[in-house]
Amino acid sequence: MADIIELVYADHDWLRRQFFLLDDAKTSVEQAAIWDQLSTRLDAHADAEETVFYPALLKHGGRDVPGNPEADPEDETEDAITDHNAIRDAIRRSRQLEPGSEQWFEAVIEARKENGEHLEEEEREALPDFIKSASLELRHELGMRWLQFYAEHDTTQGIDNRDKDAEDYIEEHGSGD
């Protein structure tokens, strides 16, 4: 079964590992090579979540989820969009700078910090809440859409890395449409 939860977690693991590889890079050429791949995947991951996972969370995520009485799909989605925007902003900044420079490192560190906080929050709230409120069939359907998204976006072409307004996003993708 292609489970959206497992696929999102696998992406999270890949992102974390790439940051570790970046720690091991010794030259600006190595740093640039790793960051190019990592920053591209960060953009793709955010777009994949916004295209596949968060619309489903808004429609199928439950309030009053057992084990989490504060579950709120709209709040979780707003947090994710805000986090994605902060990550995108740091990535855009890094792309304007010389790899290995002090300012470049500051932008990369900001992206890493924002991404780490986002992954932890998502793994603590949105994903467990979705596990408890979504059927296995839905998780499989979304998993297949996730795989299709990445197949269609194996390069940066077609990836939407623009900031989004969280309220507009929720209104567009929420259960009211």
Sequence and secondary structure as in RCSB ss.txt:
>XXXX:A:sequence
MADIIELVYADHDWLRRQFFLLDDAKTSVEQAAIWDQLSTRLDAHADAEETVFYPALLKHGGRDVPGNPEADPED
ETEDAITDHNAIRDAIRRSRQLEPGSEQWFEAVIEARKENGEHLEEEEREALPDFIKSASLELRHELGMRWLQFY
AEHDTTQGIDNRDKDAEDYIEEHGSGD
>XXXX:A:secstr
   HHHHHHHHHHHHHHHHHHHHH  SHHHHHHHHHHHHHHHHHHHHHIIIIIHHHHHHH  SSBTTBTT  HHH
HHHHHHHHHHHHHHHHHHHHTS TTSHHHHHHHHHHHHHHHHHHHHIIIIIHHHHHHHS HHHHHHHHHHHHHHH
HHTSSSTT   S   HHHHHHHHSTT 
